[in-house]
Each structure stands twice: as C-alpha cells, then as structure tokens.
Amino acid sequence: MSVQDDLTAVERSLDALVQAVGKLEARIGGGLDVRRVRSDTAHLRESLALLKQGLAGAPPGPAAAADDEMVPIPDTPYNSALWTDAEDEGLGAKDRHAP
C-alpha cells in the first residue's frame, strides 16, 4: 500500500467520523462536549491537509539518514563566558534578589 493509498484511507475514515459526529449531534444536541468533538474533527482535517502538503514537497522514500547521525559532545568544560549574563536556576542575576 502506498502513502497516497494510506492518505486516501485516512480521508475516508475522517469523512465517516464527521458524518457520525453529525448524526450524534442531531440526536443529542449541540452541547459543549459535542461542539468540542466537532472542533476536534475539524482540527484533524486541517492536520491531514498540512500533512499532505508536507509530503507533497518531501522526497519519496524513508527519512534522510542525517536525522540518525550521531553528534559527538566533547567532555571539555564549556567556556564560562557563555554564562556571564545568565540567571542562576531562576533565582535572579547576581545583582538582584530573589522574590
């Protein structure tokens, strides 16, 4: 099954969900919980559309190997000048007092 087939299957399932929510709303009314579910289905539709747009611009096949590339972190201490103006654990800078 291709990615396009999977996306089509998700779209069909989402359409069925929207119809089911509409039927439920007709039976029990449009209370807060039903409106929330309807809003969630709308967000799913938007998310699926964004996913399709992202995949349209992405190269086919598995993700690039660069995501799995290990980055070495040296054991040497960081330059202390990097932390000159940083606050210490949220307690404030050296010239200020904690609340």
N, C-alpha and C positions, 0 to 999 in steps of 0.2 A: 504494500500500500504506500503510495507516495504522500508527500507532505500536503500536496493540494487535495488529495482524497481525504486526508485527515481533517484538513480545514473545512472541507465541504461537510463532512460528517458532524463536526462541531457546530457549524452553522445550522444544520438541520435540527440537531438536538436543542440548540438555543431557540430556534423558532418554535419547537414543540413546547419548550419551557415557557416562552412568552404566552403562547395560547393557553397553557394550563393555568398560568397565573391570572390571565384574563377571565377564565371560567371561574376560578376560585373567587376572584373579586366580585363577579356577578352574583355569586351565591352568598357570600358572607359580608359584602360591602367593602367600602374603601377605607377601612380603619388605618391607623398608623402602621401596624405590622404589615398589612398588605401593600401599603404605599412603599414601605421600606423594601419589600421583596421586589416590587415592580422597579424601584430605583436600582436595586442590585442587578436585575436582569439588563437594564439599560447600560449599566457600567460594564457588564460582561460583553455586551455588543460593542461598546466603544473599545474595550481592551482587545477584543478579537480583531477589530478593524486596524488597530495600531500594530498588532502582531503581524497581520497580513502585509501592511505597509513595510514593516521592518524586514520581513522575509523577502519581499519583492526586491529590496536593494541589497540583500545579503547574497554572497556567493553560495551556490549549492554545495551540499556535502557536509561533512562534520565540521565542527568548530575548528578554528585555526589552532595549531599546536602552541602558539605563543601564550595562550591562556594557561597552559600547563607548565610553562617554563619556570624553573626554579630561580629565585633571585637570591644570591648569597648576601648575608648580612654580616659585616665584619664584627669581630669581638672587641675591637679597639673602642675606647670611650668616645662619645660624641664631643665635639668642640663646645666647651662651656659657654662660649659667646652666643651660641644659638638660644640659650635660655636666659639671657640678660634681663629682658623685659617681661618674662613670663611670670604668671602668678603661681604661687606655691599651693597646690591642692585646693584651690578655690578659697583660700584664706585671705587673699589680697596681696598686693605688692608690698615690698619691704617698707616703703614709706607710708603705708596705710594700715589701719587696724581692722580686724575682723568685726563684723556687727555684733 
